[in-house]
């Protein structure tokens, strides 16, 4: 992936490893993301994200629609009372 670089971090007293902010921002990591941790050897630990951001690719999918797509302005939806009558 373009733009990634080597960064350092350390293991806290609580056993946590903090990923540097530039890395979290570049990869769009947020609290609650799931990761798989694999021990390759005595010197190598691999961390792999198990989930992807919820809306990854959503804009591309919407733009690829065969028909124009418009998002109605807020408040333009029919009120429940209007539906009941």
C-alpha positions in Angstrom: 0.0 0.0 0.0 1.4 3.3 -1.0 2.4 5.8 1.7 3.0 3.2 4.5 6.2 3.5 6.3 8.0 2.0 9.3 6.9 3.3 12.6 7.6 2.3 16.2 5.4 1.8 19.2 5.8 0.0 22.5 3.9 -2.5 24.7 2.2 -0.8 27.6 2.1 -2.0 31.2 -1.4 -3.3 30.4 -0.2 -5.3 27.5 -1.6 -3.0 24.8 0.1 -1.9 21.6 -1.0 1.6 20.4 -0.9 2.0 16.6 0.4 5.5 15.6 -2.1 8.1 14.6 -0.8 8.5 11.0 -1.2 4.7 10.5 -4.8 4.7 12.0 -5.8 7.6 9.8 -4.3 6.2 6.6 -6.0 2.8 7.1 -9.2 4.4 8.5 -9.0 2.3 11.7 -11.5 3.0 14.4 -12.0 1.7 18.0 -13.8 -1.6 17.8 -12.1 -2.8 14.6 -11.3 -6.6 14.9 -7.8 -7.9 14.3 -6.2 -11.3 13.9 -2.8 -11.6 15.6 -0.4 -14.3 14.3 3.1 -15.1 15.6 5.3 -15.8 12.7 8.6 -16.4 14.7 10.3 -15.0 17.8 10.8 -11.6 16.1 7.7 -11.2 13.9 4.0 -10.7 14.8 1.4 -10.1 12.1 -1.6 -8.0 12.8 -4.4 -8.3 10.2 -7.8 -6.4 10.2 -10.7 -8.8 10.2 -13.4 -6.3 9.3 -13.6 -3.5 6.8 -15.1 -0.1 7.4 -18.8 -0.2 7.0 -19.1 2.1 4.0 -15.9 1.2 2.2 -16.7 1.3 -1.5 -20.3 2.6 -1.0 -19.7 5.9 -2.9 -18.2 4.0 -5.8 -21.2 1.6 -5.9 -23.7 4.5 -5.8 -21.9 6.3 -8.6 -21.9 3.2 -10.7 -25.7 2.9 -10.7 -27.2 2.9 -14.1 -29.8 5.5 -13.2 -29.2 8.9 -11.5 -29.3 8.7 -7.7 -30.4 11.6 -5.5 -30.6 11.8 -1.8 -33.7 13.6 -0.7 -33.2 16.5 1.6 -33.8 15.9 5.3 -37.3 16.3 6.4 -38.8 15.5 3.0 -40.0 12.1 4.0 -43.7 11.6 4.6 -44.7 11.8 8.2 -46.2 8.7 9.9 -49.4 10.6 10.5 -49.8 11.3 6.8 -49.4 7.6 6.0 -52.1 6.5 8.6 -54.7 8.8 7.1 
